[in-house]
Amino acid sequence: MDLILWRHADAEDGVPDEARRLTAKGRRQAQKMATWLSEQLSGDCTVLVSPAVRTRETAAAFTENGVIEKAVSTAATPQGVLKAAGWPDGKGTVMVVGHQPTLGATAALALTGEAAAWSLKKGAIWWLAHDKDGVRVKAVITPGIL
């Protein structure tokens, strides 16, 4: 199974939090990452998206078929994210478009067995894989690298 953790791109400040939209910079970040992801992925990918506007806009740069999933919302837990994704024994590729600090803690939990305060920059992805040989990191990419 492959698990891609994608933090939403740069968003406006404001309240309510769930209604914050991407900035122009955020739209550029999301498009850069979506293009890179499309070039890397072969086959189908299930995309789980937080209900927040900024995550839906980020995911929309990649697909119109994202599944809105409360388990990856701003109130998500690392354990809940991994369960929703089916990690580690699921099949295929699952992308989670969500929020920090949850996604950083989710990466830590998936890799080490313990949630920790790891950071994902805005628009960044952590791509993890689990197979018969265990867990490995396939990529860590930020929009600034592309």
Secondary structure in CASP SS format (residue, H / E / C, confidence):
PFRMAT SS
TARGET T0000
AUTHOR 0000-0000-0000
METHOD secondary structure of the structure
MODEL  1
M C 1.00
D E 1.00
L E 1.00
I E 1.00
L E 1.00
W E 1.00
R E 1.00
H C 1.00
A C 1.00
D C 1.00
A E 1.00
E C 1.00
D C 1.00
G C 1.00
V C 1.00
P C 1.00
D H 1.00
E H 1.00
A H 1.00
R C 1.00
R C 1.00
L E 1.00
T C 1.00
A H 1.00
K H 1.00
G H 1.00
R H 1.00
R H 1.00
Q H 1.00
A H 1.00
Q H 1.00
K H 1.00
M H 1.00
A H 1.00
T H 1.00
W H 1.00
L H 1.00
S H 1.00
E H 1.00
Q H 1.00
L C 1.00
S C 1.00
G C 1.00
D C 1.00
C E 1.00
T E 1.00
V E 1.00
L E 1.00
V E 1.00
S C 1.00
P C 1.00
A C 1.00
V H 1.00
R H 1.00
T H 1.00
R H 1.00
E H 1.00
T H 1.00
A H 1.00
A H 1.00
A C 1.00
F C 1.00
T C 1.00
E C 1.00
N C 1.00
G C 1.00
V E 1.00
I E 1.00
E C 1.00
K H 1.00
A H 1.00
V H 1.00
S C 1.00
T C 1.00
A C 1.00
A C 1.00
T C 1.00
P H 1.00
Q H 1.00
G H 1.00
V H 1.00
L H 1.00
K H 1.00
A H 1.00
A H 1.00
G C 1.00
W C 1.00
P C 1.00
D C 1.00
G C 1.00
K C 1.00
G C 1.00
T E 1.00
V E 1.00
M E 1.00
V E 1.00
V E 1.00
G E 1.00
H C 1.00
Q C 1.00
P C 1.00
T H 1.00
L H 1.00
G H 1.00
A H 1.00
T H 1.00
A H 1.00
A H 1.00
L H 1.00
A H 1.00
L H 1.00
T H 1.00
G C 1.00
E C 1.00
A C 1.00
A C 1.00
A C 1.00
W C 1.00
S C 1.00
L C 1.00
K C 1.00
K C 1.00
G C 1.00
A C 1.00
I E 1.00
W E 1.00
W E 1.00
L E 1.00
A E 1.00
H E 1.00
D E 1.00
K C 1.00
D C 1.00
G E 1.00
V E 1.00
R E 1.00
V E 1.00
K E 1.00
A E 1.00
V E 1.00
I E 1.00
T C 1.00
P C 1.00
G C 1.00
I C 1.00
L C 1.00
END
